[in-house]
Amino acid sequence: MGLRSTPESHRPKEKYMKILFSGSTHVDIQGKQVLIFHSVNTEVAEYAVIGFENYPVKILDYRDLGLAAINSLLVSNRLHDFAPKFSHPAHTSVVKSEQGKIQIELRNTDEHNPSHMLRIAIGIRKEMIPEYTFLLKELQQFNNKVALLSIYECPFPDEFPIYYSSFDT
């Protein structure tokens, strides 16, 4: 995950018009590098999703666990610990601007087993994408593979996804 910072005053203000999704989801990121870190403060961490340069995807993460994940990474520089700490349920809102830009807001939720999954996967083969009931499915070519942004109904809603614990090396 590349670390780059963009001052708040230099970011364009967008009018987000179309609500694509709002509800609780599991959150899952997959790939060696999935997010570009922009900034963090006590309330929110901001990222861009790699592979969606044609129409940018911005994530604003307000979750306690999400903020703890990036703050831990910034202190420890242990990149392999980030995804398991980041990948936890959220109340997820997805909106799309008139210009095609997507903004995802992740907020705390009391739901431990949501019926939907937000999955962001970078560098996968298109034929490896399962056939779920997608509410949102955005694909972009990325290094001879694809970048996937999706929200789908969990095929086994009573089963919890596996969140891998961090390994000390």
Summary of the structure (lengths in Angstrom):
residues: 169
radius of gyration: 15.3
end to end distance: 19.1
largest distance: 45.9
contacts: 473
relative contact order: 0.22
helix: 16%
strand: 43%
